Amino acid sequence: MTDYTEKIHQMLDGELDAIQEPGLFGELSTNGDLRTEFRQQLAIRTAIQNDRMALVPPAALTNSVFSSLGFAAPLAGAVAGAAGGGLLLQWLSRIGIPILSAITAAGITFGVANNADSLSRDINAKNSVAGRNTSTQATTKPLAQNSSTTSSSADPVKIVYRDRFVKVPADADQRVANSNADLKNSNTELRGSIAELRNSIAGLTSENERLSRDNATLQAQNEQMMAELAQLRSNSKSAPIASNADITPITSVRLFNTLEMHNAPAARMLVPTALNAERQFTVYPAYTAQLRGFPLTSTLNTNVAEESAWYYNIGISLLYHTTANHAFGMEFGNENFPMIFDANRDGQIIRYEQSPASAWAGVTYRYTADRIGQTAFAPFVQGLIGGTKFGPLGRVAAGIQYSPVGPLTFILGVEGSAMAYNFQQQWYTSPKYGLTYGMAVKF
């Protein structure tokens, strides 16, 4: 609870990390004590905000009054010091500002009251002196009335304090009104934030209630299924056992075979009989792993030597036989592809010739016809659609396969392939043809 209490304080201060907010809201939706504590902290924060609004005088009014009295504002040094330390600023924002505001308001009230008494005594004294001077000088010099001494509403008000004039700005009321308007806007924004938070808590509460209802439904279904299972078990235990009358007796029967041999008086003639190879029957579906070579010749004549390695022009495939005639699978290989194409380079047409080696892969399909007569030979046709790093690839092969007794199979045929590639938005092909041969193991 202590950890979540600290998170509530951080959220109300605007210091809570956004990553920790979902965890706090989830705990608020399930923990009633934490929600109560959150409402109490929110009420305390609202009361402090209202006290600050009621006690803190506007900064403009404070500066004007203290300037008119010849003093410096007491919070200037505190605010300047708070700019240098984050800890002091947090203290002022939470506790220091309301306390200093209350002290400042009391000081202002006390100072204004004392100044008002002193000012009243000074004015009465000056009026008495002025009355005496007027009575003695009334015959020599009348009091001058000049229109220029009349002050307008826009001019600052002059207050006599200790034999000197103190100017109070005429727009002090407007500044106070502006400060009050800013405080009202801040209060409105705070109320909006509290409303949004309440809506979020209400949404989490409704979601929790929905999950509770779903859990109750699932629990009821589980109880119903357990009851049905118990009923089935009780029915199976109470099923009647067949009586002896329903059981058919089984008796042992002895069988005897009699073999009679007779010697034929005539000589027997042996007729020659041709022996045929016995076919091996395969259970489908089945798999075949195949290794084959394809030293194909390109139709493009290039002056570039082809790369060579032991694993070039070799393909490995895995076929899945659905029936004796149809098979699907994947095949992988590596071979050279001669390329001849034209390119536009700085306005000049340049002809390129190359023969890089590249790996390819694709999806293959093979159709195998029935055996020829009583032999172990059968024709086949195979096609592949795949691709290389240069472009798409297509292959077609046809030939004959030989399957003697056992899982071993040999193939021999002809094959053609073509690879397409694109350069400067123009397509080219690299066709090849030749023989293909290999062996396969069926399992």
C-alpha positions in Angstrom: 0.0 0.0 0.0 2.9 2.3 0.7 4.2 2.0 -2.8 0.9 2.9 -4.3 0.4 5.8 -1.8 3.7 7.3 -3.1 2.5 6.8 -6.7 -0.8 8.6 -5.9 1.3 11.6 -4.6 3.4 11.6 -7.7 0.4 11.5 -10.0 -1.3 14.4 -8.2 2.0 16.3 -8.4 2.4 15.5 -12.2 5.6 13.5 -11.5 4.3 10.0 -12.2 5.9 8.2 -15.1 3.5 7.3 -17.9 4.7 3.7 -17.8 3.5 3.3 -14.2 0.1 4.8 -14.7 -1.6 1.5 -16.1 -0.5 -0.4 -13.0 -1.8 2.3 -10.6 -5.2 2.5 -12.4 -5.5 -1.3 -12.4 -4.9 -1.4 -8.6 -7.4 1.4 -8.1 -10.0 -0.6 -10.0 -9.7 -3.6 -7.7 -8.6 -2.1 -4.3 -11.3 -0.3 -2.4 -9.0 0.9 0.3 -6.6 2.4 -2.2 -9.6 4.2 -3.9 -10.6 5.6 -0.5 -7.1 6.9 0.1 -7.0 8.4 -3.4 -10.3 10.3 -2.7 -8.9 11.6 0.6 -5.6 12.8 -1.0 -7.6 14.4 -3.8 -9.9 16.2 -1.3 -6.8 17.4 0.7 -5.2 18.6 -2.5 -8.4 20.4 -3.5 -8.7 22.1 -0.1 -5.1 23.3 -0.3 -5.7 24.7 -3.8 -8.8 26.5 -2.6 -6.9 27.9 0.4 -4.1 29.1 -1.9 -6.7 30.8 -4.1 -8.2 32.5 -1.1 -5.1 33.4 0.8 -2.5 34.2 -1.9 -2.8 37.8 -3.1 -2.0 38.6 -6.7 1.7 39.2 -7.4 0.9 42.5 -9.2 -1.1 43.9 -6.3 1.6 42.8 -3.8 4.4 44.5 -5.8 2.3 47.7 -6.3 1.5 48.0 -2.6 5.0 47.3 -1.4 6.5 49.6 -4.1 4.1 52.4 -3.1 5.2 52.0 0.6 8.8 52.0 -0.3 9.5 48.3 0.5 10.6 45.4 -1.7 8.3 42.5 -2.2 9.1 39.7 0.4 8.8 36.8 -2.0 11.3 38.2 -4.6 14.3 36.7 -2.8 12.5 33.5 -2.1 11.6 33.0 -5.7 15.1 33.9 -6.9 16.5 31.3 -4.4 14.0 28.7 -5.6 15.3 29.0 -9.1 18.6 27.6 -8.0 17.3 24.5 -6.2 14.6 22.1 -7.2 14.1 20.9 -3.6 13.3 24.4 -2.3 10.9 24.9 -5.3 9.0 21.8 -4.4 8.8 22.9 -0.8 7.4 26.3 -1.8 5.0 24.8 -4.3 3.5 22.4 -1.7 3.7 24.1 1.8 5.9 27.2 1.7 3.9 29.3 -0.7 0.5 29.0 1.3 2.3 29.8 4.6 4.3 32.7 3.2 1.1 34.0 1.5 -0.8 33.9 4.8 2.1 35.7 6.6 2.4 38.3 3.8 -1.4 39.0 3.8 -1.3 39.5 7.6 1.7 41.8 7.3 0.1 43.8 4.5 -3.1 44.2 6.5 -1.2 45.2 9.6 1.0 47.7 7.7 -1.9 49.2 5.8 -3.8 49.7 9.1 -0.8 51.4 10.8 0.0 53.5 7.7 -3.7 54.5 7.5 -3.6 55.7 11.1 -0.3 57.6 10.6 -1.6 59.1 7.3 -4.8 60.3 9.0 -2.9 61.9 11.8 -0.5 63.6 9.3 -3.4 64.9 7.2 -5.2 66.3 10.2 -2.0 68.0 11.4 -1.3 69.5 7.9 -5.0 70.6 7.6 -4.7 72.4 11.0 -1.5 74.1 9.9 -2.9 75.0 6.5 -6.0 76.5 8.2 -3.9 78.7 10.2 -1.8 79.8 7.3 -4.9 80.5 5.2 -6.4 82.7 7.9 -3.2 84.8 8.1 -2.7 85.0 4.3 -6.2 85.1 3.0 -6.0 88.9 2.5 -2.8 88.7 0.5 -3.0 85.6 -1.6 -6.1 83.4 -2.4 -5.8 79.7 -3.1 -5.2 79.1 -6.8 -7.5 76.9 -8.7 -5.9 75.5 -11.8 -7.5 73.1 -14.2 -4.1 71.4 -14.7 -4.3 70.0 -11.1 -7.4 68.0 -11.9 -6.4 64.3 -12.4 -8.2 62.1 -14.8 -9.1 58.5 -14.2 -6.2 57.3 -16.3 -3.6 59.2 -14.1 -2.0 57.5 -11.1 -3.6 58.3 -7.7 -1.3 60.4 -5.5 -1.2 59.6 -1.7 0.7 61.8 0.7 2.9 59.7 3.0 5.5 61.3 5.3 5.6 64.6 3.4 6.0 63.0 0.0 3.7 61.8 -2.8 3.4 58.0 -3.5 2.0 57.0 -6.9 -0.3 54.0 -7.0 -0.8 52.7 -10.6 -4.3 53.4 -11.9 -4.5 49.9 -13.5 -4.0 48.1 -10.2 -7.6 46.9 -10.3 -7.2 45.6 -13.8 -4.1 43.6 -12.8 -6.0 42.2 -9.9 -8.9 41.2 -12.2 -6.4 39.6 -14.6 -4.8 37.6 -11.8 -8.2 36.4 -10.6 -9.1 35.4 -14.2 -5.9 33.3 -14.5 -6.6 31.6 -11.2 -10.1 30.8 -12.3 -8.8 29.3 -15.6 -6.3 27.2 -13.6 -9.1 26.0 -11.3 -11.2 25.1 -14.4 -8.3 23.1 -15.9 -7.8 21.3 -12.6 -11.5 20.4 -12.4 -11.3 19.1 -16.0 -8.3 16.9 -15.2 -10.2 15.5 -12.1 -13.2 14.8 -14.3 -11.1 12.9 -16.8 -9.5 10.9 -14.0 -12.9 10.1 -12.6 -14.1 8.9 -16.1 -11.0 6.7 -16.4 -11.7 5.2 -12.9 -15.3 4.6 -13.9 -14.3 2.9 -17.2 -11.9 0.6 -15.3 -14.6 -0.2 -12.8 -17.1 -1.1 -15.5 -14.4 -3.3 -17.2 -13.7 -5.1 -13.9 -17.5 -5.7 -13.5 -17.7 -7.1 -17.0 -14.8 -9.5 -16.4 -16.4 -10.5 -13.1 -19.6 -11.4 -14.9 -17.7 -13.4 -17.6 -15.8 -15.2 -14.9 -19.1 -16.1 -13.1 -20.5 -17.4 -16.5 -17.5 -19.5 -17.1 -17.6 -20.9 -13.6 -21.3 -21.8 -14.0 -20.5 -23.6 -17.3 -17.6 -25.4 -15.7 -19.9 -26.6 -12.8 -22.5 -27.8 -15.4 -19.9 -29.8 -17.3 -18.6 -31.3 -14.1 -22.1 -32.3 -13.2 -22.7 -33.9 -16.6 -19.3 -35.8 -16.3 -20.4 -37.1 -12.9 -23.7 -38.2 -14.3 -22.0 -40.1 -17.1 -19.6 -41.8 -14.7 -22.6 -42.9 -12.5 -24.4 -44.2 -15.6 -21.4 -46.2 -16.7 -21.1 -47.8 -13.2 -24.8 -48.7 -13.1 -24.9 -50.3 -16.6 -26.1 -54.0 -16.4 -23.7 -56.8 -17.0 -24.7 -59.3 -19.7 -26.0 -62.6 -18.3 -24.8 -66.0 -19.2 -27.8 -66.5 -21.4 -26.6 -63.7 -23.7 -23.1 -65.1 -24.1 -22.6 -67.5 -27.0 -20.4 -70.5 -25.8 -17.3 -71.2 -27.9 -16.2 -74.8 -28.3 -13.0 -76.1 -29.7 -13.2 -78.1 -33.0 -10.4 -80.3 -34.2 -9.6 -80.4 -37.9 -7.7 -83.2 -39.7 -6.2 -83.1 -43.2 -5.4 -86.2 -45.1 -2.8 -86.2 -47.8 -2.5 -89.1 -50.2 0.5 -89.5 -52.5 0.4 -91.7 -55.7 3.2 -92.6 -58.0 2.2 -91.8 -61.6 3.3 -94.5 -64.0 3.9 -92.1 -67.0 6.9 -89.8 -67.2 6.1 -86.1 -66.5 7.1 -83.3 -69.0 8.4 -80.0 -67.5 7.2 -77.0 -69.5 9.5 -73.9 -69.4 7.9 -70.8 -67.7 9.1 -67.2 -68.0 9.9 -65.5 -64.6 8.7 -62.0 -64.1 10.1 -59.5 -61.6 7.8 -59.1 -58.6 6.6 -55.5 -58.1 6.9 -53.9 -54.7 3.7 -52.3 -53.5 4.0 -48.9 -51.8 1.6 -47.5 -49.3 0.5 -43.9 -50.0 1.0 -41.2 -49.0 4.8 -41.5 -49.1 7.9 -39.4 -49.3 10.9 -39.3 -51.7 14.2 -37.6 -51.2 16.0 -36.9 -54.6 19.5 -35.7 -55.6 20.0 -34.8 -59.2 22.4 -33.0 -61.5 21.6 -30.7 -64.5 24.7 -29.5 -66.5 22.6 -27.3 -68.7 23.9 -25.2 -71.7 23.0 -21.5 -72.0 21.6 -20.1 -75.2 23.5 -16.9 -74.5 27.1 -16.8 -75.7 29.2 -14.7 -73.3 33.0 -14.2 -73.0 32.8 -14.4 -69.2 34.0 -17.7 -67.6 31.4 -19.4 -65.4 32.1 -20.0 -61.7 32.7 -23.6 -60.8 32.4 -25.6 -57.5 31.4 -29.1 -56.6 28.0 -28.1 -55.4 27.1 -26.1 -58.6 24.4 -27.6 -61.0 23.1 -29.9 -58.2 19.5 -29.9 -56.9 18.0 -31.5 -53.8 14.3 -32.1 -53.5 11.8 -33.6 -51.1 8.6 -34.9 -52.7 5.3 -35.9 -51.1 3.4 -38.6 -53.0 -0.4 -38.4 -52.6 -0.8 -41.3 -55.1 1.4 -43.4 -57.3 1.1 -40.7 -60.1 1.1 -37.3 -58.3 3.8 -35.8 -56.1 4.4 -32.3 -54.7 7.4 -30.8 -52.9 10.2 -28.3 -52.6 13.5 -28.2 -54.5 16.7 -26.3 -53.9 19.8 -25.8 -56.2 22.7 -23.7 -57.2 23.9 -22.9 -60.8 25.3 -20.2 -63.1 23.1 -17.9 -65.1 24.7 -16.0 -68.0 23.4 -12.5 -68.4 23.6 -10.1 -71.3 21.9 -6.7 -71.1 22.3 -3.1 -72.2 22.5 -0.2 -69.7 22.3 3.6 -70.1 25.1 5.3 -68.3 25.5 9.1 -68.6 23.7 9.0 -72.0 25.9 6.1 -73.4 24.6 2.6 -74.1 26.9 0.0 -72.4 26.6 -3.7 -73.0 27.1 -5.9 -69.9 28.0 -9.6 -69.9 28.3 -11.7 -66.8 27.7 -15.2 -65.5 27.2 -15.2 -61.7 26.3 -18.2 -59.7 23.2 -18.0 -57.5 21.1 -20.3 -55.3 17.5 -20.9 -56.2 14.4 -22.6 -54.6 10.9 -23.3 -55.7 7.8 -25.4 -55.6 7.8 -28.5 -57.8 5.2 -30.9 -59.1 5.9 -34.3 -60.7 3.5 -36.6 -62.7 4.7 -40.2 -63.1 2.8 -42.4 -65.6 2.2 -46.1 -65.1 5.0 -48.6 -65.8 5.7 -49.7 -69.3 4.3 -53.2 -69.5 6.0 -55.6 -67.0 9.2 -53.5 -66.8 10.4 -51.2 -64.1 10.5 -48.1 -66.3 8.0 -45.3 -66.1 7.9 -41.9 -67.9 7.6 -38.7 -65.8 7.1 -34.9 -66.3 8.2 -32.3 -63.7 7.8 -28.6 -63.4 9.1 -26.0 -61.0 8.3 -22.3 -60.2 10.7 -20.4 -57.9 13.1 -17.6 -57.8 16.7 -16.4 -57.4 18.2 -13.2 -56.0 18.2 -11.8 -59.5 14.5 -12.7 -60.4 11.9 -15.4 -61.0 12.8 -18.9 -62.3 11.0 -21.6 -64.2 12.1 -25.2 -65.0 10.5 -28.0 -67.0 11.9 -31.6 -67.2 10.7 -34.8 -68.9 12.3 -38.2 -68.9 12.1 -41.8 -67.6 12.7 -43.3 -64.2 13.8 -46.8 -63.4 12.6 -48.4 -60.2 14.0 -51.9 -59.5 13.2 -53.9 -56.4 13.5 -51.8 -53.3 13.1 -48.1 -52.5 15.8 -46.9 -54.9 14.9 -45.0 -58.1 17.1 -43.7 -61.0 16.0 -40.9 -63.3 17.3 -39.6 -66.7 15.7 -36.9 -68.9 16.0 -33.5 -70.6 15.4 -30.2 -68.9 15.0 -26.5 -69.8 15.1 -23.5 -67.5 14.7 -19.8 -67.8 15.5 -17.0 -65.3 14.1 -13.5 -65.8 15.7 -10.4 -64.4 15.1 -6.6 -64.5 17.6 -3.9 -65.2 16.7 -0.2 -65.6 13.0 -1.0 -65.9 13.6 -3.5 -68.7 13.2 -7.3 -68.5 15.7 -9.9 -69.8 15.9 -13.7 -69.7 18.6 -16.3 -69.4 17.4 -19.6 -71.0 19.2 -22.9 -70.6 18.7 -26.5 -71.8 20.4 -29.9 -71.3 20.2 -33.3 -69.6 19.2 -34.1 -66.1 20.0 -37.2 -64.1 19.9 -38.4 -60.5 18.7 -40.9 -58.0 15.9 -40.9 -55.3 15.0 -42.9 -52.2 11.4 -43.5 -51.3 10.3 -44.0 -47.7 
